[in-house]
Amino acid sequence: MHLKGTIVLYLSSVALASPVALPQGTGTGADSCRVDALEPKTWTDLKIDDFLANAAKNYTRTTSNNVQSLAASFGAPNFFCGLDKFCNAGQPCLPIQPPAWYAALAIQNYNNWMNSLNTAVGFASSIISLRLGSIVQDVYPDPKDDITPLKNIGFMVSSVLSVIPFTGALTTVSSGVNTGLGTALRRAVPPTPPDRFLAWSNLGQTMSDVLSDFQRSISDSLDKSLNAVVDDPTDGINELIKGGAFLGVSENFTQSDLQDLVSESITRNAIGLALQAQKIFVFRNGKVENCREAEANWLCTDNGDGTSTVRILTQLDRQENAVSLGDLCDTLISKYGFTKEEIMKGPTDCFDANNKQQLTNPFENGLPADPKAPCVFNVLTCNVDSSTGGSISDKCRAQGLDI
């Protein structure tokens, strides 16, 4: 909340292309050319996939731009798609006759959606950069550049792209995970080499590199689909639009809509990454008598049997002693809106819910529906059941934790 004004001011100074290209089909059709509802059922009922399979045998195959050649066979020789190019299927029968018009409209919508991804990745890079910069100042005063795998930032960007809609409003539900949209998205996301790390001290360069990687991958993916023969089983346009996933009426969304949807999840996840980089963890002891919350980084929970579970957010100093992080917790609570339960209990709940697996990252599966859910903010969990025997460092290292 405290950063929202800054972000809005920043974004108001950045001119980004509209994420949805115009013109778009209305679904009403010309009076003399009736069309059915623009939805996958119509695609299936009219057997458009079969129509395209037959069309693939009859159009003039070329060494590049096979989609344009296919459209020319439909009667639209000026149908040129690509990044910053908005091919237009026109109205039904003007000039393309159904059922070819449905296919051309789906290709138009696919092209528009890929342009939306290209715009959205620029926005995602901006919002993540601003959030990370504030987080470094607040919770990571001595940043290291060789600890946090860059793939974590890739997951954030991918999660933003996963909510870009084809139809309907923005939502945390990923767009068509098992449909043509999901296939197109997976093709557009670049792999992140395992030896690359987030440069916390040089966020501008890191995010510039990430932006370039994603935009290059989106461009390459779109080019492949437009140039490949249309029935190529991997890159062909028939494969990407099959089933009617791109048959519909596109809807606009704004930068502000996207910001409101993704900002809190990204912020909380990034704070967790910053704390992980400093080897900060939650120490949990499930059998404590007379538990008392000594500082803001302590949380006591009654077990109902005369004992309590204590959770402490901490890290080890150079002498292997667990240090107090009360000031850090105060910052997370006062500036970023955390509760003590979200800081100390959230990571341990995530640990328990994932079979005692450390550092589960929900961004690997798209944008989390609830930014305050366990795992969105995450650090290591050191779990013990007894208050006797050994120091915190000994107990936690015995569990294989890198602290």
C-alpha positions, 0 to 999 in steps of 0.5 A: 500500500505504501508503494502504490502511489510511487508505482502509479506515478512511475507507470503514468510516465511510461507509454506502453502499447495497448495490450489488445489490438483493434479492430476486434470481431464483434461476433454479430456478423453481417446481416447477410452472413450469419455466424454462430457464437464465438466460442469453442462449442461453435468451433467443435460443432462446425468441425473447424479443425477438420476444415483446417486439416483439409486447408493445409493440403491445398494452400500454397506452402512457402518458406516463410509466412505460411499463415499469410499464405493460408489466409490468402487461400481464404481470400485475404492476401493482406493478412499479415501478423506479427509483433506490432502487426495486427492482422484483421479477419474483417467481418464475416463474408467480408472478405472471408467466408465461413467457416474459414472466417472463424479460423482467420478470427482465431489467428487474429486473436492469437496474434493479438494475445501474443502482442498482449504478452509482449506488452505485459512482460514490459509492465511486469519487469517494471513492477518487479524492479520497483518492488525489488528496489524498495525491498533491498532498502528495507530488508537486505542492506548488504545485498549479495549477487550470487545467491538467489537463482534468477529462475525465481524472477522468471517464475514471477514474470511467467506468473504475470503472463499466465493471467493475461486473458483472452476473454473476460476480466483479469483473474488469478486463474491462469489463462487456459493452462490446458488449452491453446492459450496454455500451449502458446504461453509455455512456448513463449516463456524462455528457459533460465540457465541454472548458473544465472543469479539475481543481482540484488545490487544491480537490479536494473541490469538484471531486470533488463536482461530478463525483459530481453530474454522474455521479449526475444522468446515471445518474438521467436515463438510468434515468428515460428508459428507464423512461418511454419507450415500450418499443419506442423505438429510442433509450431504450426498455427493449426496446432495452436488454435485447435479446439477453438481456444482463440475463438471469442471477443477480446477484452481490454485490460489496463496497466492499473488492473494488472498492477492491482492483481499482481503487486502484493503477491510479487512483493511478498514473494520477493521479500521471502527471496531476500530473506532466504538470501540472508539465510533467515529462517523460522525455528519451530519447537512444538513442545514448549511450556510457558511460552512468552513472545519476547519480541516481535519475531516470536510467535507462541501458539497454544497446543491445547495440552498445556504446551505451546508451539513457538516460532522464531524468525532468526538467523545465525551470527558469526559466532553461530548464535541465533540473533533477534530479528524483531526490527525486521518483523516490525518493518514487515508488519508496519510497512508491508502489512504482514501479520506475525502469523504470516511471517512465522506461521506461514512458512511452517504451514507451507513446509507441513503442507508440502511433505516437509519440503523446503521453500515450495514456490507457488509461482512455479504454477502461476500467480497465487490466488491469495497473496497471503497464502502460505508459501507466497512468503517463504523461508526455511523451516527448522523443526524440532520437537524438544527444547533440550539438547544442543543449540539452534545451529546444531539442531538445524544443521543436523536437518541439512539446512544451509543456515 
